[in-house]
Each structure stands twice: as structure tokens, then as C-alpha cells.
Amino acid sequence: MAKKIRKIQIIRHIVQLILFFLLPGIYIMAFSELKNIFQMIIRGNFNFIQAFPQLLEFSICILFTIFAGRFFCGWFCAFGTFNDWVHITSKRIFKINFKISENLDSKLKYVKYVVLLLLLIAGYNSGSNFLQGTSPWDAFAQITDFSKVISTLTIGFVLLVLITLGDVFIERFFCRYLCPLGAVFSLFSKISIFKISKPNDKCGKCRVCTNNCSMGLKLYGTNSVHGGECINCLKCIEVCPRKNTSVNIIGENVDSKLACSIALTLFIGTYGLVNLGNTMLSRQNASSINNTATTQTMVQESASNNNTSTSSSNTVQGKYKDGTYTGTGTGFRGGTTKVSVTIKNGKITDTQTVSTEDTPRFYQNVESTLPSEIISTQSTSVDAVSGATYSSKGFTDAVQNALNQAVEK
């Protein structure tokens, strides 16, 4: 039995690492959907059709949480994986074995709800650009471009360093005390049907489950563990010497491997279907935009023939002044993209994304493709990235906005 349980832990770490490298931005996506919906509401431009993909993705995350609790946090979140491995490294290599008191730990767990509330208040009062450059999530997601992180996400990087130090001493430091997305999931997971059954009358006095809990829960003296703080890592099942813990779904004990398989299949399958649906919707919208653009081009050409002169809507006629200019554009689902453009000897030599509220999985394709094309053609009249038309438009509009500031009149 013990070997079977260890296999589940091995599978969990494998799943974590796979998603860490293949879908590292999935945790940002989950939070950005909530953030974008909230911003649409406070800006007064909420549109159900436009917001439908976001509502669908966020609703699926919530429904999954109602079924499996904070399974997302324990198995899928790349930032949670980072938290895990920092602590594992500090404990096994550097032999750090710090223990926080149960009383202080339980009180600090309320801080993440305060963080969530402050973010909502800041977003309501300051609009879409609130706390820009301060997110440790953004700093973590872009850490491979270290110079960019230092220059544009300085506060976020400092917070990331502090969080990492916290992880060295306390397992899942960020998840326990600071994560606003974890706060949202905690609220919904309180009604989760996925529980850990642990009959108290069969327990000894070892407290092995409590001592090994990733979230520092007081597992002794309770008959079941579910909702709120539990991330369903199943370590308590692994370490119990009496084999007194098991997965319980709707009052029935279920084999741990089966329960994990169901949760994994449900999440990955649903994510794949939603991603496919959003891609198809994006292509449909792209087709609509292209048709509109064709009509606009015909009108512009007609006006050009009548007036014998015209200027391109995507370029600015004239010589550019040397310097670095910052422009903004509106991308997918109304997200604002800010781009800096460097002009040297009158030519575009560099474009850098300063910040974006666009959907990460679409924007990353834009960011890896369009800058080189714009520099090569010295124009924003470049083809949109397939499947990311709105994100492409947000980027090119931001570049064009910067170029408008650079033109010599």
C-alpha cells in the first residue's frame, strides 16, 4: 500500500514539472480571467459576447474547484511548483528545518484574503493599470528575460525574491499567506465534494500527517480534511503509518489513484476543449476583422483616387527622431498593451513589451514574431499572427502609437 501511495506523489511531481515547462503561464491565465472580467465591469464596458471566453474559462476553474478543491494549486500551478522545489531544496540540501507555530500560521493564512480585497479595491479605484509592474507572478513568468524584469518589473522582482526567501523556511509560503487566486479557490473549495477522510478515533498520537502537511494544517483531531486551505497534495495519505487516511468523494471512500486520474482527466480534457473553442472563436473573429479591413481598404482606395493623395493608416510619413518612445494599444478582450520603441538614425531598431493585459498564450506568439517583422519592414503594416489577430493588433497599434510621437513634422 505504501508503495502505491508513493507512486501518486511521484506522479504529482511529474505532472507539476510537465506543466511547469509546457504550460508555465496557466496560473497567470486563471488569475487574468478574473482580473479582466472585473475590469470590464468597473470600466462599464462589460459585454457578454466579448467576455464569454473569459467567463467560460473562469467558470470551469471554479466548477473544477467545487469538485476537486484546490487540486489546481497542488498539482497544476507552476508558481506552486516553484514554491515546492525551493522548499525541498532548502530542506534536503541546506538542511533548513524551520517550524512556524500553529497559532501564528493559522492567523497569517487570513492575509491572502486581505491581499485579494486590496487588489479589488485598487482595481476599482485605479482602473486597468493598477499596481502595474509590481506583480511577482509577472516577474516569475518573464524571469528568463532578466534585464527586462529588472527594468520594468523591479518591485515585482523584489517581491519574488522575498517570497522565495519565505519558501526557504516555510513550505508553500506564498500559497499559504499571500496568493489572491488561492484565496478565491479557498472560498469555493469549502463546498468541494473531494475530501480527505481521516477517522479521528483510529488515530494515534504521532501527528505525522500534520508534520508533513504542505499547508501546515492541524490534521490531528479532525475526521475529514477538505476545502479552504487543503491543496490535495495527498501527502497525508502517503505518510500515515496506520493507513487511516483516504480520498472521499460524496461520502464514499475512493481509491487514491482513481480519484487523481479522474481529476487529472477532467481538468486537462476540459482545458483542451476550452482552448480549442477559444482558438476557433479567435479565427472566426479574425475572419470578421479581415472582412472589415478589406471593406475599409476599398473605401480608402476610392478616396485616394478622388483626392489623388493618401497616407497609410499603419505608417507615419516623415523622419523619425532618435530616442525611445512608449505607446499603447488595445488587444485581445480589451487588454491594454504598452510597448517601447527605440529609434536610431531615423529607423526602428528595437521594440520591447513594457506590459500587457493580453491573454498570455496568444500574446507570447505575437511577441516572438512581430517585433522582428516590424524592424525588418520598418513598418507596422505586417501580417497578424495566425490565431492571435486581436493580440497582434494590440501590439502593432502600440508600436504605431509610439511612432506617432517620434515623427518629425
C-alpha positions in Angstrom: 0.0 0.0 0.0 2.8 2.4 0.9 4.4 1.9 -2.5 1.2 2.7 -4.3 0.8 5.9 -2.4 4.4 6.9 -3.1 3.6 6.4 -6.8 0.9 9.0 -6.5 3.4 11.5 -5.1 5.8 10.7 -8.0 3.0 11.2 -10.5 2.2 14.6 -8.8 5.7 15.8 -9.2 5.9 14.6 -12.8 2.6 16.4 -13.6 3.9 19.6 -11.9 7.2 19.5 -13.9 5.5 18.8 -17.2 3.1 21.8 -16.7 5.9 23.9 -15.4 7.8 23.6 -18.6 4.9 23.2 -21.1 2.2 25.5 -19.6 4.0 27.8 -17.2 1.5 30.6 -17.6 -1.6 28.6 -16.8 -1.8 30.1 -13.3 -1.5 33.6 -14.7 -4.3 32.8 -17.2 -6.5 31.7 -14.3 -6.0 35.0 -12.4 -6.1 37.2 -15.5 -9.5 35.9 -16.5 -10.9 37.0 -13.1 -9.0 40.3 -13.4 -10.2 41.1 -16.9 -13.8 40.4 -16.1 -13.6 42.6 -13.0 -12.0 45.4 -15.0 -14.7 45.2 -17.7 -17.3 45.6 -15.0 -15.7 48.6 -13.3 -15.0 50.3 -16.6 -18.6 49.9 -17.6 -17.9 48.2 -20.9 -18.8 44.6 -19.9 -20.0 42.7 -23.0 -21.2 39.2 -22.5 -20.2 38.0 -26.0 -16.7 39.5 -25.7 -16.3 38.3 -22.2 -17.7 34.8 -22.9 -14.3 33.0 -23.3 -13.1 34.5 -20.1 -16.3 33.7 -18.2 -16.1 30.1 -19.6 -12.5 29.6 -18.5 -13.0 31.1 -15.1 -16.3 29.2 -14.6 -14.6 25.9 -15.4 -11.8 26.7 -12.9 -14.5 27.4 -10.3 -16.5 24.2 -11.1 -13.3 22.2 -11.0 -12.5 23.7 -7.6 -16.0 22.8 -6.4 -15.4 19.2 -7.5 -11.7 18.7 -6.5 -11.0 21.5 -4.1 -7.6 23.3 -4.5 -6.3 20.4 -6.7 -5.2 23.1 -9.2 -2.9 24.6 -6.5 -1.4 21.3 -5.5 -0.9 19.8 -9.0 -1.0 22.3 -11.8 0.2 25.7 -10.7 3.7 26.5 -11.9 4.2 29.0 -9.1 3.2 26.4 -6.6 5.7 24.0 -8.2 8.3 26.7 -7.8 7.3 27.1 -4.1 7.6 23.3 -3.6 11.0 22.9 -5.1 12.5 25.8 -3.4 11.5 24.4 0.0 12.5 20.8 -1.0 16.0 22.1 -2.0 16.4 24.1 1.2 15.3 21.2 3.4 17.3 18.4 1.8 20.4 20.2 0.6 20.8 23.0 3.1 19.1 21.1 6.0 16.8 24.0 6.9 14.0 22.7 9.1 12.1 25.8 10.4 8.8 25.3 12.0 6.2 28.1 12.5 3.8 27.9 15.4 0.4 26.6 14.6 -1.3 29.6 16.1 0.7 32.1 14.1 0.3 30.0 10.9 -3.5 29.9 11.2 -3.7 33.7 11.7 -1.3 34.5 8.8 -3.5 32.5 6.4 -6.1 35.3 6.6 -3.6 37.7 5.0 -4.3 36.3 1.5 -7.9 37.4 1.8 -6.7 40.9 2.7 -4.4 40.9 -0.3 -7.4 39.9 -2.6 -9.6 42.6 -1.1 -6.9 45.3 -1.5 -6.4 44.2 -5.2 -10.1 44.5 -5.8 -10.2 48.0 -4.2 -7.1 49.1 -6.0 -8.6 47.9 -9.3 -11.8 49.7 -8.7 -10.2 53.0 -7.8 -7.3 53.0 -10.2 -8.5 51.2 -13.3 -6.8 48.7 -15.6 -3.2 49.8 -14.9 -3.3 49.4 -11.1 -0.2 48.1 -9.4 1.5 47.8 -12.8 5.0 46.3 -12.6 4.5 45.1 -9.0 3.3 41.5 -9.7 5.7 38.8 -8.6 3.8 36.5 -10.9 4.7 38.6 -13.9 8.3 38.7 -12.7 8.4 35.0 -12.4 6.8 34.4 -15.8 9.4 36.6 -17.5 12.4 35.8 -15.4 14.3 34.4 -18.5 14.5 38.0 -19.8 16.2 39.2 -16.6 17.2 42.6 -17.9 13.6 43.3 -18.8 12.3 42.1 -15.4 14.8 44.4 -13.6 13.9 47.4 -15.7 10.1 47.1 -15.9 9.1 44.8 -13.0 11.5 46.0 -10.3 9.0 45.8 -7.4 7.6 42.6 -8.7 11.1 41.1 -8.8 11.9 42.3 -5.2 8.6 40.7 -4.0 9.6 37.5 -5.9 12.9 37.4 -4.0 11.2 37.9 -0.7 8.6 35.2 -1.5 11.5 32.8 -2.4 13.1 33.5 0.9 9.9 32.8 2.6 9.7 29.4 0.7 13.1 28.5 2.0 11.8 28.5 5.6 8.1 27.7 5.2 6.6 25.2 2.7 4.2 26.9 0.3 4.8 30.3 1.9 3.1 32.2 -0.9 0.2 29.8 -1.2 -0.5 29.8 2.5 -0.3 33.5 3.2 -0.3 35.7 0.1 -1.9 34.2 -3.0 -5.0 36.1 -4.1 -6.0 33.3 -6.5 -5.6 30.8 -3.7 -8.0 33.0 -1.6 -10.6 32.7 -4.4 -10.1 29.0 -4.7 -10.3 28.6 -0.9 -13.7 30.2 -0.8 -15.2 27.9 -3.4 -13.4 24.8 -2.2 -15.2 24.9 1.1 -18.1 23.3 -0.7 -15.9 20.8 -2.6 -17.1 17.2 -2.8 -13.5 16.0 -2.8 -12.3 15.3 0.8 -9.6 13.5 2.8 -11.3 11.1 5.2 -9.4 10.6 8.5 -11.4 9.0 11.3 -10.1 10.5 14.5 -10.9 7.6 16.7 -8.4 5.4 14.7 -5.6 7.9 15.0 -2.6 7.6 17.3 -0.6 10.5 18.8 2.2 10.6 16.1 0.9 13.7 14.3 2.9 12.6 11.2 0.2 13.9 8.9 0.3 17.3 10.5 4.1 17.5 10.4 4.2 16.6 6.7 1.2 18.8 5.5 2.3 21.2 2.8 -0.1 23.8 4.1 0.6 23.3 7.8 -2.9 22.2 8.6 -3.9 20.8 12.0 -4.9 17.4 10.8 -4.8 15.7 14.2 -8.2 15.8 16.0 -10.3 16.0 12.8 -12.3 13.4 11.0 -12.0 14.9 7.5 -9.9 17.4 5.6 -11.5 19.4 2.8 -11.9 22.9 1.4 -10.2 26.1 2.4 -6.5 25.5 2.8 -6.1 21.9 1.6 -4.4 21.7 -1.8 -5.0 17.9 -2.1 -1.3 17.0 -2.5 -2.2 13.7 -0.7 0.9 13.7 1.4 -1.1 13.0 4.5 -2.3 9.7 2.8 1.3 8.9 1.9 2.8 9.2 5.4 0.1 7.8 7.6 1.6 4.8 9.4 -1.9 3.4 10.2 -3.3 3.9 6.7 -6.1 5.8 8.3 -6.5 8.4 5.6 -8.2 8.1 2.2 -9.9 10.1 -0.5 -13.6 10.6 0.0 -16.0 11.8 -2.7 -19.6 12.4 -1.8 -19.3 10.3 1.4 -17.7 7.3 -0.3 -14.0 6.3 0.1 -12.4 6.2 -3.3 -9.0 4.7 -4.4 -6.5 7.5 -4.4 -5.1 6.6 -7.8 -8.6 6.6 -9.3 -9.5 9.9 -7.7 -6.4 11.6 -9.0 -6.9 10.1 -12.5 -10.4 11.5 -12.6 -9.3 14.9 -11.5 -6.4 15.0 -14.0 -8.5 13.8 -16.9 -11.3 16.2 -16.1 -9.0 19.2 -15.9 -6.7 18.5 -18.8 -9.6 17.4 -21.0 -11.7 20.4 -20.2 -8.7 22.8 -20.6 -8.0 21.3 -24.1 -11.7 21.7 -25.2 -11.8 25.3 -23.9 -8.5 26.1 -25.6 -9.8 24.6 -28.9 -13.0 26.5 -28.6 -11.2 29.8 -28.0 -8.9 29.2 -30.9 -11.9 28.6 -33.2 -13.6 31.7 -31.9 -10.4 33.7 -32.4 -10.2 32.5 -36.0 -13.8 33.4 -36.6 -13.2 36.9 -35.1 -10.1 37.2 -37.3 -12.1 36.4 -40.4 -14.6 39.1 -39.4 -11.8 41.6 -38.8 -10.2 40.8 -42.1 -13.5 41.3 -44.0 -14.0 44.6 -42.2 -10.4 45.6 -43.1 -11.0 44.7 -46.7 -14.1 46.9 -46.9 -12.2 49.8 -45.2 -9.3 49.4 -47.7 -11.7 49.6 -50.6 -13.2 52.8 -49.2 -9.7 54.3 -48.6 -8.6 53.4 -52.2 -11.7 55.1 -53.6 -11.0 58.2 -51.5 -7.4 58.1 -52.7 -8.5 58.1 -56.4 -10.7 61.0 -55.8 -8.2 63.1 -53.9 -5.0 61.9 -55.7 -3.2 61.5 -52.5 -3.4 59.4 -49.4 -1.4 58.3 -46.4 -1.2 54.8 -44.9 -3.1 54.2 -41.7 -0.3 52.0 -40.5 2.7 54.1 -41.0 3.6 57.7 -40.4 5.2 59.7 -43.2 8.3 61.6 -42.2 11.6 61.1 -40.5 11.7 59.6 -37.0 13.5 61.4 -34.2 16.1 59.3 -32.4 15.0 58.2 -28.9 12.8 55.7 -27.1 9.1 56.2 -27.2 6.3 54.4 -25.5 2.9 53.6 -27.0 -0.3 51.7 -26.1 -2.8 49.6 -28.0 -5.8 47.5 -27.2 -5.5 43.8 -27.7 -7.5 40.7 -27.1 -10.6 41.1 -24.9 -9.8 44.8 -24.4 -6.5 44.3 -22.7 -4.0 47.2 -22.9 -0.6 46.5 -24.3 2.3 49.0 -23.7 5.3 48.9 -26.0 8.6 50.9 -26.1 10.1 51.6 -29.5 13.7 52.6 -30.0 14.6 54.9 -32.9 18.3 55.2 -34.0 19.5 57.1 -37.1 15.8 57.6 -38.0 15.0 53.9 -38.1 13.2 51.4 -35.8 15.9 49.4 -34.1 14.1 47.7 -31.2 10.6 47.1 -29.7 10.0 45.8 -26.2 6.8 45.0 -24.4 6.6 47.1 -21.3 3.4 45.5 -20.0 0.3 43.7 -21.4 -3.1 42.7 -20.1 -3.5 40.4 -23.1 -4.0 36.6 -22.7 -0.5 35.1 -22.3 -1.0 32.1 -24.6 -1.9 34.3 -27.5 0.4 37.2 -26.8 3.6 35.1 -26.5 3.2 34.1 -30.1 2.9 37.8 -31.1 5.9 38.9 -29.0 8.1 36.2 -30.6 7.1 37.1 -34.2 6.0 40.7 -34.9 9.0 42.7 -33.5 11.5 41.3 -36.0 9.0 41.8 -38.8 8.3 45.4 -37.9 12.1 46.1 -37.7 12.7 44.3 -41.0 10.0 46.2 -42.9 10.3 49.4 -40.9 6.5 49.5 -40.8 3.6 48.3 -38.7 1.9 47.0 -41.9 2.7 43.4 -41.1 0.5 40.3 -41.2 -1.2 39.4 -37.9 -0.1 36.2 -36.2 -2.5 33.3 -37.1 -4.9 32.7 -34.2 -3.9 35.8 -32.4 -5.4 38.6 -34.5 -6.6 40.8 -31.7 -3.3 40.4 -29.8 -1.4 41.3 -33.0 -3.5 44.4 -33.4 -2.9 45.5 -29.9 0.9 45.2 -30.4 1.0 46.9 -33.8 -1.3 49.7 -32.6 1.0 50.3 -29.6 4.1 50.4 -31.9 2.3 52.8 -34.2 1.2 55.0 -31.3 4.9 55.2 -30.2 6.0 56.1 -33.8 3.4 58.8 -34.0 5.3 60.5 -31.1 8.6 60.0 -32.9 7.8 61.5 -36.3 9.4 64.8 -37.2 6.9 67.3 -38.6 
